[in-house]
Amino acid sequence: MARAVIYESFGGPEVLKVREISEPHAGEGELRIRTTAASLNPMDWKIASAEHIAAYFNVSLPAGFGYDFAGIIDEVGPGTTGYEVGTRVFGGMMAKAIADYIVVKIPLSQRDVLKETPTDISDEVASTLTVAGCSAIAALETIGLRAGDTLLVGGAAGGVGIFLVQLAKLAGARVIGTASPSTFDFLSSFGVEPVAYGPGLSDRVKALAPEGISAATDLMGTETLEAALALGVEPERISTIAAGPNPPGGARPTGASEAPVDALERVAAAISAKDLVVPIVGKFPIEKIQEAVAQQAEGHVHGKLIITMM
Ligand SMILES: NC(=O)c1ccc[n+]([C@@H]2O[C@H](COP(=O)([O-])OP(=O)(O)OC[C@H]3O[C@@H](n4cnc5c(N)ncnc54)[C@H](OP(=O)(O)O)[C@@H]3O)[C@@H](O)[C@H]2O)c1
């Protein structure tokens, strides 16, 4: 038998059940991953909360749960080439991640990601990389971030933000990030100048950077992108991952799926070089999935929450 998080109706964390299912195996053209860790993203609870969001991601009931994972290939089915039992892997598999086993068809679907885990990166860290790392790089590439930029980041302490601010500092930018005041010390520890989100944001940013800001990326709603527009930043130097396909003022929408092909290798290299750290701020065994998802959905996680399968 094996455990898998499954839901049979849409709703809040209470719909997520840990089920004992018969152990799946890799069939013809498939491989099986023994999952060790998974990380949570807001899209996980959003998909489970509403049929129209699930439909956008091709998820239908009954559904598995979670996307980001890490583990080890433990079965390679007949006719599957290019993969070996024993390879440590990480990536993203839609509605499959939070389970003891992931069985997947090769070639992978366009939305799925499977990479070999670098030897010096733990499964727990590897499980946090795909959505957050790709989104952060996509958001920075969209605005062509360069050394000397003063970058305003909305939602800087969240799962995506914590990757993005570190990558922006590495690129040589000055980084100002929005958070609530109780999060300021956390952001400062990454060399980010914190500023409170909420009404009056553009005035507070102007006080911090009287010479102006040159670029912005909004990871939460539209407040930061609107403040950047008000401060005279060109729309092509403002990106957003959280405002849908038509953000206000001509700002540039982007997301994980638009990251360059080497995005994960770049994030992994920065971690291996100890230039980037992933704050894992909560670890929950799979049995505590409801508690973990409730915490994620509150919207005040600073870094990443992970689910452990082993
Ligand atoms: N398009 C894509 O491909 C893509 C990919 C990943 C994520 N997303 C979306 O991007 C958003 C951020 O994702 P995430 O993983 O970073 O989320 P997250 O980890 O849940 O973000 C939590 C952070 O948001 C901050 N926050 C809460 N309310 C805020 C507000 N009103 N203004 C500014 N910051 C606020 C919190 O700071 P405090 O605790 O200090 O309040 C906390 O640090 C989500 O909406 C997610 O669905 C899109």
PDBQT file of the ligand as one rigid body, heavy atoms in Angstrom, charges set to zero:
ROOT
HETATM    1  N1  LIG A 401       2.226  32.924 -12.533  1.00  0.00    +0.000 N 
HETATM    2  C1  LIG A 401       2.982  31.996 -11.965  1.00  0.00    +0.000 C 
HETATM    3  O1  LIG A 401       3.630  31.160 -12.620  1.00  0.00    +0.000 OA
HETATM    4  C2  LIG A 401       3.071  31.977 -10.468  1.00  0.00    +0.000 A 
HETATM    5  C3  LIG A 401       4.042  31.170  -9.853  1.00  0.00    +0.000 A 
HETATM    6  C4  LIG A 401       4.170  31.201  -8.464  1.00  0.00    +0.000 A 
HETATM    7  C5  LIG A 401       3.295  31.991  -7.724  1.00  0.00    +0.000 A 
HETATM    8  N2  LIG A 401       2.342  32.720  -8.354  1.00  0.00    +0.000 N 
HETATM    9  C6  LIG A 401       1.437  33.586  -7.577  1.00  0.00    +0.000 C 
HETATM   10  O2  LIG A 401       2.248  34.602  -6.997  1.00  0.00    +0.000 OA
HETATM   11  C7  LIG A 401       1.781  34.909  -5.700  1.00  0.00    +0.000 C 
HETATM   12  C8  LIG A 401       2.946  34.786  -4.709  1.00  0.00    +0.000 C 
HETATM   13  O3  LIG A 401       3.360  33.436  -4.613  1.00  0.00    +0.000 OA
HETATM   14  P1  LIG A 401       4.253  32.980  -3.369  1.00  0.00    +0.000 P 
HETATM   15  O4  LIG A 401       4.521  31.536  -3.522  1.00  0.00    +0.000 OA
HETATM   16  O5  LIG A 401       5.388  33.899  -3.194  1.00  0.00    +0.000 OA
HETATM   17  O6  LIG A 401       3.181  33.221  -2.190  1.00  0.00    +0.000 OA
HETATM   18  P2  LIG A 401       3.355  33.128  -0.629  1.00  0.00    +0.000 P 
HETATM   19  O7  LIG A 401       4.602  32.413  -0.268  1.00  0.00    +0.000 OA
HETATM   20  O8  LIG A 401       2.074  32.642  -0.064  1.00  0.00    +0.000 OA
HETATM   21  O9  LIG A 401       3.518  34.670  -0.206  1.00  0.00    +0.000 OA
HETATM   22  C9  LIG A 401       3.504  34.977   1.137  1.00  0.00    +0.000 C 
HETATM   23  C10 LIG A 401       4.063  36.380   1.320  1.00  0.00    +0.000 C 
HETATM   24  O10 LIG A 401       3.124  37.344   0.841  1.00  0.00    +0.000 OA
HETATM   25  C11 LIG A 401       3.238  38.493   1.666  1.00  0.00    +0.000 C 
HETATM   26  N3  LIG A 401       2.001  39.243   1.612  1.00  0.00    +0.000 N 
HETATM   27  C12 LIG A 401       0.790  38.923   2.158  1.00  0.00    +0.000 A 
HETATM   28  N4  LIG A 401      -0.104  39.872   1.880  1.00  0.00    +0.000 NA
HETATM   29  C13 LIG A 401       0.538  40.819   1.121  1.00  0.00    +0.000 A 
HETATM   30  C14 LIG A 401       0.151  42.039   0.539  1.00  0.00    +0.000 A 
HETATM   31  N5  LIG A 401      -1.102  42.499   0.640  1.00  0.00    +0.000 N 
HETATM   32  N6  LIG A 401       1.069  42.724  -0.173  1.00  0.00    +0.000 NA
HETATM   33  C15 LIG A 401       2.335  42.278  -0.311  1.00  0.00    +0.000 A 
HETATM   34  N7  LIG A 401       2.767  41.123   0.242  1.00  0.00    +0.000 NA
HETATM   35  C16 LIG A 401       1.881  40.405   0.953  1.00  0.00    +0.000 A 
HETATM   36  C17 LIG A 401       3.529  37.957   3.032  1.00  0.00    +0.000 C 
HETATM   37  O11 LIG A 401       4.260  38.926   3.770  1.00  0.00    +0.000 OA
HETATM   38  P3  LIG A 401       3.842  39.260   5.295  1.00  0.00    +0.000 P 
HETATM   39  O12 LIG A 401       3.809  37.947   6.033  1.00  0.00    +0.000 OA
HETATM   40  O13 LIG A 401       4.896  40.183   5.753  1.00  0.00    +0.000 OA
HETATM   41  O14 LIG A 401       2.458  39.869   5.238  1.00  0.00    +0.000 OA
HETATM   42  C18 LIG A 401       4.337  36.700   2.768  1.00  0.00    +0.000 C 
HETATM   43  O15 LIG A 401       5.715  36.919   2.893  1.00  0.00    +0.000 OA
HETATM   44  C19 LIG A 401       0.589  33.985  -5.426  1.00  0.00    +0.000 C 
HETATM   45  O16 LIG A 401      -0.587  34.670  -5.762  1.00  0.00    +0.000 OA
HETATM   46  C20 LIG A 401       0.814  32.848  -6.393  1.00  0.00    +0.000 C 
HETATM   47  O17 LIG A 401      -0.388  32.200  -6.765  1.00  0.00    +0.000 OA
HETATM   48  C21 LIG A 401       2.219  32.744  -9.704  1.00  0.00    +0.000 A 
ENDROOT
TORSDOF 0
